[in-house]
Amino acid sequence: DNDNDRNVLVNVLNQVYGKGRAKPMIFTSKFLQQRHKIIKPAELKTVLDLVDIVGTEDQKTVVFNFLVDVKQVEAVVVVETQTEAKNLTTFAQNVPKGLGYCITMDWYKFIPPTHNGSYRSYYVQKKNGVGLLNTSMRTKLEEKK
């Protein structure tokens, strides 16, 4: 049962980190036998294209579904330049279906306009250390060419 597993993990983290300190997030979900059906922006490279998921097929499915559910990586488009990102995100009529936002190689995030928000862009502070998706985007793009 996911809730029992979550409670056990919370207790372990409380013992390790103490009750007052920040702890890693816990995600619980039903394990599905199939990968989620996704809509990817056509002809564009997304973070999902850059992630190498290792493990058994069942494990790969679980990780894939987590990345889609929690990080929405199928909608994050990686482009070389800010000009490319601006062309894809500045005007609603130019935004490809399925595009959530663009990330450039120099770590700028471009978010297209929505019915309740304007186009915007800002610098993304790179995280140091080991993390779920911490890697060099340029390296991953080169590997996938």
CNS distance restraints for C-alpha pairs under 8 A (distance, minus, plus):
assign (resid   1 and name CA) (resid   5 and name CA) 6.34 0.50 0.50
assign (resid   2 and name CA) (resid   6 and name CA) 6.07 0.50 0.50
assign (resid   2 and name CA) (resid  28 and name CA) 5.92 0.50 0.50
assign (resid   2 and name CA) (resid  29 and name CA) 6.69 0.50 0.50
assign (resid   2 and name CA) (resid  30 and name CA) 7.31 0.50 0.50
assign (resid   3 and name CA) (resid   7 and name CA) 6.20 0.50 0.50
assign (resid   3 and name CA) (resid  28 and name CA) 7.63 0.50 0.50
assign (resid   4 and name CA) (resid   8 and name CA) 6.28 0.50 0.50
assign (resid   5 and name CA) (resid   9 and name CA) 6.25 0.50 0.50
assign (resid   6 and name CA) (resid  10 and name CA) 6.09 0.50 0.50
assign (resid   6 and name CA) (resid  26 and name CA) 7.05 0.50 0.50
assign (resid   6 and name CA) (resid  27 and name CA) 7.95 0.50 0.50
assign (resid   6 and name CA) (resid  28 and name CA) 6.78 0.50 0.50
assign (resid   7 and name CA) (resid  11 and name CA) 6.25 0.50 0.50
assign (resid   8 and name CA) (resid  12 and name CA) 6.30 0.50 0.50
assign (resid   9 and name CA) (resid  13 and name CA) 6.10 0.50 0.50
assign (resid   9 and name CA) (resid  26 and name CA) 7.76 0.50 0.50
assign (resid  10 and name CA) (resid  14 and name CA) 6.06 0.50 0.50
assign (resid  10 and name CA) (resid  26 and name CA) 7.96 0.50 0.50
assign (resid  11 and name CA) (resid  15 and name CA) 6.28 0.50 0.50
assign (resid  12 and name CA) (resid  16 and name CA) 6.27 0.50 0.50
assign (resid  13 and name CA) (resid  17 and name CA) 5.71 0.50 0.50
assign (resid  13 and name CA) (resid  18 and name CA) 7.41 0.50 0.50
assign (resid  13 and name CA) (resid  23 and name CA) 6.76 0.50 0.50
assign (resid  14 and name CA) (resid  18 and name CA) 4.72 0.50 0.50
assign (resid  14 and name CA) (resid  19 and name CA) 5.29 0.50 0.50
assign (resid  15 and name CA) (resid  19 and name CA) 7.74 0.50 0.50
assign (resid  17 and name CA) (resid  21 and name CA) 5.96 0.50 0.50
assign (resid  17 and name CA) (resid  22 and name CA) 7.46 0.50 0.50
assign (resid  17 and name CA) (resid  23 and name CA) 6.60 0.50 0.50
assign (resid  31 and name CA) (resid  62 and name CA) 6.38 0.50 0.50
assign (resid  32 and name CA) (resid  61 and name CA) 7.61 0.50 0.50
assign (resid  32 and name CA) (resid  62 and name CA) 7.01 0.50 0.50
assign (resid  33 and name CA) (resid  58 and name CA) 6.94 0.50 0.50
assign (resid  33 and name CA) (resid  61 and name CA) 7.12 0.50 0.50
assign (resid  34 and name CA) (resid  61 and name CA) 6.53 0.50 0.50
assign (resid  35 and name CA) (resid  61 and name CA) 5.44 0.50 0.50
assign (resid  35 and name CA) (resid  62 and name CA) 7.71 0.50 0.50
assign (resid  35 and name CA) (resid  64 and name CA) 6.80 0.50 0.50
assign (resid  35 and name CA) (resid  65 and name CA) 6.00 0.50 0.50
assign (resid  36 and name CA) (resid  65 and name CA) 6.02 0.50 0.50
assign (resid  36 and name CA) (resid  68 and name CA) 7.66 0.50 0.50
assign (resid  38 and name CA) (resid  74 and name CA) 7.14 0.50 0.50
assign (resid  39 and name CA) (resid  74 and name CA) 7.36 0.50 0.50
assign (resid  39 and name CA) (resid  75 and name CA) 7.88 0.50 0.50
assign (resid  39 and name CA) (resid  97 and name CA) 7.81 0.50 0.50
assign (resid  39 and name CA) (resid  98 and name CA) 5.60 0.50 0.50
assign (resid  40 and name CA) (resid  46 and name CA) 7.75 0.50 0.50
assign (resid  40 and name CA) (resid  74 and name CA) 5.71 0.50 0.50
assign (resid  40 and name CA) (resid  75 and name CA) 6.24 0.50 0.50
assign (resid  40 and name CA) (resid  97 and name CA) 7.58 0.50 0.50
assign (resid  40 and name CA) (resid  98 and name CA) 5.37 0.50 0.50
assign (resid  40 and name CA) (resid  99 and name CA) 7.22 0.50 0.50
assign (resid  41 and name CA) (resid  46 and name CA) 7.97 0.50 0.50
assign (resid  41 and name CA) (resid  75 and name CA) 7.01 0.50 0.50
assign (resid  41 and name CA) (resid  77 and name CA) 7.91 0.50 0.50
assign (resid  41 and name CA) (resid  96 and name CA) 5.77 0.50 0.50
assign (resid  41 and name CA) (resid  97 and name CA) 5.62 0.50 0.50
assign (resid  41 and name CA) (resid  98 and name CA) 4.95 0.50 0.50
assign (resid  41 and name CA) (resid  99 and name CA) 5.57 0.50 0.50
assign (resid  42 and name CA) (resid  96 and name CA) 7.41 0.50 0.50
assign (resid  42 and name CA) (resid  97 and name CA) 7.83 0.50 0.50
assign (resid  44 and name CA) (resid  77 and name CA) 6.60 0.50 0.50
assign (resid  44 and name CA) (resid  78 and name CA) 7.88 0.50 0.50
assign (resid  45 and name CA) (resid  49 and name CA) 6.14 0.50 0.50
assign (resid  45 and name CA) (resid  50 and name CA) 7.87 0.50 0.50
assign (resid  45 and name CA) (resid  77 and name CA) 5.75 0.50 0.50
assign (resid  45 and name CA) (resid  78 and name CA) 5.92 0.50 0.50
assign (resid  45 and name CA) (resid  79 and name CA) 7.58 0.50 0.50
assign (resid  46 and name CA) (resid  50 and name CA) 6.93 0.50 0.50
assign (resid  46 and name CA) (resid  73 and name CA) 6.85 0.50 0.50
assign (resid  46 and name CA) (resid  74 and name CA) 5.82 0.50 0.50
assign (resid  46 and name CA) (resid  75 and name CA) 6.60 0.50 0.50
assign (resid  46 and name CA) (resid  76 and name CA) 5.31 0.50 0.50
assign (resid  46 and name CA) (resid  77 and name CA) 4.23 0.50 0.50
assign (resid  46 and name CA) (resid  78 and name CA) 5.61 0.50 0.50
assign (resid  47 and name CA) (resid  51 and name CA) 6.45 0.50 0.50
assign (resid  47 and name CA) (resid  73 and name CA) 5.35 0.50 0.50
assign (resid  47 and name CA) (resid  74 and name CA) 6.45 0.50 0.50
assign (resid  47 and name CA) (resid  75 and name CA) 7.89 0.50 0.50
assign (resid  47 and name CA) (resid  76 and name CA) 5.78 0.50 0.50
assign (resid  47 and name CA) (resid  77 and name CA) 6.36 0.50 0.50
assign (resid  47 and name CA) (resid  78 and name CA) 6.54 0.50 0.50
assign (resid  48 and name CA) (resid  73 and name CA) 5.32 0.50 0.50
assign (resid  48 and name CA) (resid  74 and name CA) 5.26 0.50 0.50
assign (resid  48 and name CA) (resid  76 and name CA) 7.95 0.50 0.50
assign (resid  50 and name CA) (resid 137 and name CA) 7.99 0.50 0.50
assign (resid  50 and name CA) (resid 140 and name CA) 5.76 0.50 0.50
assign (resid  50 and name CA) (resid 141 and name CA) 6.69 0.50 0.50
assign (resid  50 and name CA) (resid 144 and name CA) 6.99 0.50 0.50
assign (resid  51 and name CA) (resid 140 and name CA) 7.98 0.50 0.50
assign (resid  53 and name CA) (resid  60 and name CA) 5.83 0.50 0.50
assign (resid  53 and name CA) (resid  63 and name CA) 7.22 0.50 0.50
assign (resid  53 and name CA) (resid  64 and name CA) 7.53 0.50 0.50
assign (resid  54 and name CA) (resid  59 and name CA) 7.82 0.50 0.50
assign (resid  54 and name CA) (resid  60 and name CA) 6.31 0.50 0.50
assign (resid  55 and name CA) (resid  59 and name CA) 5.62 0.50 0.50
assign (resid  55 and name CA) (resid  60 and name CA) 5.89 0.50 0.50
assign (resid  56 and name CA) (resid  60 and name CA) 6.09 0.50 0.50
assign (resid  57 and name CA) (resid  61 and name CA) 6.15 0.50 0.50
assign (resid  58 and name CA) (resid  62 and name CA) 6.40 0.50 0.50
assign (resid  59 and name CA) (resid  63 and name CA) 6.25 0.50 0.50
assign (resid  60 and name CA) (resid  64 and name CA) 5.92 0.50 0.50
assign (resid  61 and name CA) (resid  65 and name CA) 6.07 0.50 0.50
assign (resid  62 and name CA) (resid  66 and name CA) 6.18 0.50 0.50
assign (resid  63 and name CA) (resid  67 and name CA) 6.17 0.50 0.50
assign (resid  64 and name CA) (resid  68 and name CA) 6.26 0.50 0.50
assign (resid  65 and name CA) (resid  69 and name CA) 5.89 0.50 0.50
assign (resid  66 and name CA) (resid  70 and name CA) 5.70 0.50 0.50
assign (resid  66 and name CA) (resid  71 and name CA) 7.44 0.50 0.50
assign (resid  67 and name CA) (resid  71 and name CA) 5.01 0.50 0.50
assign (resid  67 and name CA) (resid  72 and name CA) 6.11 0.50 0.50
assign (resid  67 and name CA) (resid  73 and name CA) 6.09 0.50 0.50
assign (resid  68 and name CA) (resid  72 and name CA) 4.35 0.50 0.50
assign (resid  68 and name CA) (resid  73 and name CA) 5.69 0.50 0.50
assign (resid  68 and name CA) (resid  74 and name CA) 6.43 0.50 0.50
assign (resid  72 and name CA) (resid  76 and name CA) 7.12 0.50 0.50
assign (resid  74 and name CA) (resid  98 and name CA) 8.00 0.50 0.50
assign (resid  75 and name CA) (resid  98 and name CA) 5.71 0.50 0.50
assign (resid  75 and name CA) (resid  99 and name CA) 4.76 0.50 0.50
assign (resid  75 and name CA) (resid 100 and name CA) 4.73 0.50 0.50
assign (resid  75 and name CA) (resid 101 and name CA) 6.75 0.50 0.50
assign (resid  76 and name CA) (resid  99 and name CA) 6.46 0.50 0.50
assign (resid  76 and name CA) (resid 100 and name CA) 5.73 0.50 0.50
assign (resid  76 and name CA) (resid 101 and name CA) 5.31 0.50 0.50
assign (resid  76 and name CA) (resid 102 and name CA) 5.70 0.50 0.50
assign (resid  76 and name CA) (resid 103 and name CA) 7.09 0.50 0.50
assign (resid  77 and name CA) (resid  99 and name CA) 6.78 0.50 0.50
assign (resid  77 and name CA) (resid 100 and name CA) 7.71 0.50 0.50
assign (resid  77 and name CA) (resid 101 and name CA) 6.31 0.50 0.50
assign (resid  77 and name CA) (resid 102 and name CA) 4.64 0.50 0.50
assign (resid  77 and name CA) (resid 103 and name CA) 6.24 0.50 0.50
assign (resid  78 and name CA) (resid 102 and name CA) 5.72 0.50 0.50
assign (resid  78 and name CA) (resid 103 and name CA) 4.99 0.50 0.50
assign (resid  78 and name CA) (resid 104 and name CA) 5.91 0.50 0.50
assign (resid  78 and name CA) (resid 105 and name CA) 7.49 0.50 0.50
assign (resid  79 and name CA) (resid  84 and name CA) 6.49 0.50 0.50
assign (resid  79 and name CA) (resid  85 and name CA) 6.49 0.50 0.50
assign (resid  79 and name CA) (resid 102 and name CA) 6.90 0.50 0.50
assign (resid  79 and name CA) (resid 103 and name CA) 6.33 0.50 0.50
assign (resid  79 and name CA) (resid 104 and name CA) 5.05 0.50 0.50
assign (resid  79 and name CA) (resid 105 and name CA) 6.62 0.50 0.50
assign (resid  80 and name CA) (resid  84 and name CA) 7.13 0.50 0.50
assign (resid  80 and name CA) (resid 104 and name CA) 5.48 0.50 0.50
assign (resid  80 and name CA) (resid 105 and name CA) 5.22 0.50 0.50
assign (resid  81 and name CA) (resid  85 and name CA) 6.55 0.50 0.50
assign (resid  81 and name CA) (resid 104 and name CA) 5.62 0.50 0.50
assign (resid  81 and name CA) (resid 105 and name CA) 6.57 0.50 0.50
assign (resid  81 and name CA) (resid 106 and name CA) 7.62 0.50 0.50
assign (resid  82 and name CA) (resid  86 and name CA) 6.04 0.50 0.50
assign (resid  82 and name CA) (resid 104 and name CA) 6.06 0.50 0.50
assign (resid  82 and name CA) (resid 108 and name CA) 7.36 0.50 0.50
assign (resid  83 and name CA) (resid  87 and name CA) 6.16 0.50 0.50
assign (resid  84 and name CA) (resid  88 and name CA) 6.40 0.50 0.50
assign (resid  85 and name CA) (resid  89 and name CA) 6.09 0.50 0.50
assign (resid  85 and name CA) (resid 102 and name CA) 5.86 0.50 0.50
assign (resid  85 and name CA) (resid 103 and name CA) 7.38 0.50 0.50
assign (resid  85 and name CA) (resid 104 and name CA) 6.96 0.50 0.50
assign (resid  85 and name CA) (resid 110 and name CA) 6.30 0.50 0.50
assign (resid  86 and name CA) (resid  90 and name CA) 5.29 0.50 0.50
assign (resid  86 and name CA) (resid 110 and name CA) 7.04 0.50 0.50
assign (resid  87 and name CA) (resid  91 and name CA) 7.91 0.50 0.50
assign (resid  87 and name CA) (resid  94 and name CA) 7.37 0.50 0.50
assign (resid  88 and name CA) (resid  94 and name CA) 5.87 0.50 0.50
assign (resid  88 and name CA) (resid  95 and name CA) 5.31 0.50 0.50
assign (resid  88 and name CA) (resid  96 and name CA) 7.17 0.50 0.50
assign (resid  88 and name CA) (resid 112 and name CA) 7.87 0.50 0.50
assign (resid  89 and name CA) (resid  94 and name CA) 6.79 0.50 0.50
assign (resid  89 and name CA) (resid  95 and name CA) 5.47 0.50 0.50
assign (resid  89 and name CA) (resid 101 and name CA) 7.41 0.50 0.50
assign (resid  89 and name CA) (resid 102 and name CA) 7.64 0.50 0.50
assign (resid  89 and name CA) (resid 110 and name CA) 6.54 0.50 0.50
assign (resid  89 and name CA) (resid 111 and name CA) 6.27 0.50 0.50
assign (resid  89 and name CA) (resid 112 and name CA) 4.34 0.50 0.50
assign (resid  89 and name CA) (resid 113 and name CA) 7.29 0.50 0.50
assign (resid  89 and name CA) (resid 119 and name CA) 7.05 0.50 0.50
assign (resid  90 and name CA) (resid  94 and name CA) 7.53 0.50 0.50
assign (resid  90 and name CA) (resid  95 and name CA) 7.83 0.50 0.50
assign (resid  90 and name CA) (resid 112 and name CA) 5.89 0.50 0.50
assign (resid  90 and name CA) (resid 113 and name CA) 7.08 0.50 0.50
assign (resid  90 and name CA) (resid 119 and name CA) 5.86 0.50 0.50
assign (resid  91 and name CA) (resid  95 and name CA) 6.77 0.50 0.50
assign (resid  91 and name CA) (resid 112 and name CA) 7.05 0.50 0.50
assign (resid  91 and name CA) (resid 113 and name CA) 6.89 0.50 0.50
assign (resid  91 and name CA) (resid 119 and name CA) 7.60 0.50 0.50
assign (resid  92 and name CA) (resid 112 and name CA) 6.67 0.50 0.50
assign (resid  92 and name CA) (resid 113 and name CA) 5.88 0.50 0.50
assign (resid  92 and name CA) (resid 114 and name CA) 7.26 0.50 0.50
assign (resid  95 and name CA) (resid  99 and name CA) 6.77 0.50 0.50
assign (resid  95 and name CA) (resid 112 and name CA) 6.97 0.50 0.50
assign (resid 100 and name CA) (resid 111 and name CA) 7.01 0.50 0.50
assign (resid 100 and name CA) (resid 112 and name CA) 7.44 0.50 0.50
assign (resid 101 and name CA) (resid 109 and name CA) 6.93 0.50 0.50
assign (resid 101 and name CA) (resid 110 and name CA) 5.64 0.50 0.50
assign (resid 101 and name CA) (resid 111 and name CA) 4.68 0.50 0.50
assign (resid 101 and name CA) (resid 112 and name CA) 6.43 0.50 0.50
assign (resid 102 and name CA) (resid 109 and name CA) 5.66 0.50 0.50
assign (resid 102 and name CA) (resid 110 and name CA) 5.06 0.50 0.50
assign (resid 102 and name CA) (resid 111 and name CA) 6.65 0.50 0.50
assign (resid 103 and name CA) (resid 107 and name CA) 6.19 0.50 0.50
assign (resid 103 and name CA) (resid 108 and name CA) 5.62 0.50 0.50
assign (resid 103 and name CA) (resid 109 and name CA) 4.65 0.50 0.50
assign (resid 103 and name CA) (resid 110 and name CA) 6.45 0.50 0.50
assign (resid 104 and name CA) (resid 108 and name CA) 5.29 0.50 0.50
assign (resid 104 and name CA) (resid 109 and name CA) 6.66 0.50 0.50
assign (resid 105 and name CA) (resid 137 and name CA) 6.70 0.50 0.50
assign (resid 105 and name CA) (resid 138 and name CA) 6.59 0.50 0.50
assign (resid 107 and name CA) (resid 123 and name CA) 6.01 0.50 0.50
assign (resid 107 and name CA) (resid 124 and name CA) 5.41 0.50 0.50
assign (resid 107 and name CA) (resid 125 and name CA) 7.49 0.50 0.50
assign (resid 107 and name CA) (resid 126 and name CA) 7.46 0.50 0.50
assign (resid 108 and name CA) (resid 121 and name CA) 6.80 0.50 0.50
assign (resid 108 and name CA) (resid 122 and name CA) 5.59 0.50 0.50
assign (resid 108 and name CA) (resid 123 and name CA) 4.40 0.50 0.50
assign (resid 108 and name CA) (resid 124 and name CA) 5.59 0.50 0.50
assign (resid 109 and name CA) (resid 121 and name CA) 5.38 0.50 0.50
assign (resid 109 and name CA) (resid 122 and name CA) 5.49 0.50 0.50
assign (resid 109 and name CA) (resid 123 and name CA) 6.19 0.50 0.50
assign (resid 109 and name CA) (resid 124 and name CA) 6.37 0.50 0.50
assign (resid 110 and name CA) (resid 119 and name CA) 7.61 0.50 0.50
assign (resid 110 and name CA) (resid 120 and name CA) 5.97 0.50 0.50
assign (resid 110 and name CA) (resid 121 and name CA) 4.34 0.50 0.50
assign (resid 110 and name CA) (resid 122 and name CA) 6.88 0.50 0.50
assign (resid 111 and name CA) (resid 119 and name CA) 5.71 0.50 0.50
assign (resid 111 and name CA) (resid 120 and name CA) 5.32 0.50 0.50
assign (resid 111 and name CA) (resid 121 and name CA) 6.04 0.50 0.50
assign (resid 112 and name CA) (resid 118 and name CA) 7.16 0.50 0.50
assign (resid 112 and name CA) (resid 119 and name CA) 4.68 0.50 0.50
assign (resid 112 and name CA) (resid 120 and name CA) 6.75 0.50 0.50
assign (resid 113 and name CA) (resid 117 and name CA) 5.58 0.50 0.50
assign (resid 113 and name CA) (resid 118 and name CA) 4.42 0.50 0.50
assign (resid 113 and name CA) (resid 119 and name CA) 4.12 0.50 0.50
assign (resid 113 and name CA) (resid 120 and name CA) 7.47 0.50 0.50
assign (resid 114 and name CA) (resid 118 and name CA) 6.38 0.50 0.50
assign (resid 114 and name CA) (resid 119 and name CA) 7.61 0.50 0.50
assign (resid 127 and name CA) (resid 134 and name CA) 7.16 0.50 0.50
assign (resid 128 and name CA) (resid 134 and name CA) 7.80 0.50 0.50
assign (resid 129 and name CA) (resid 134 and name CA) 7.52 0.50 0.50
assign (resid 130 and name CA) (resid 134 and name CA) 6.21 0.50 0.50
assign (resid 135 and name CA) (resid 139 and name CA) 7.87 0.50 0.50
assign (resid 135 and name CA) (resid 140 and name CA) 7.72 0.50 0.50
assign (resid 136 and name CA) (resid 140 and name CA) 6.39 0.50 0.50
assign (resid 137 and name CA) (resid 141 and name CA) 6.10 0.50 0.50
assign (resid 138 and name CA) (resid 142 and name CA) 6.19 0.50 0.50
assign (resid 139 and name CA) (resid 143 and name CA) 6.23 0.50 0.50
assign (resid 140 and name CA) (resid 144 and name CA) 6.33 0.50 0.50
assign (resid 141 and name CA) (resid 145 and name CA) 6.44 0.50 0.50
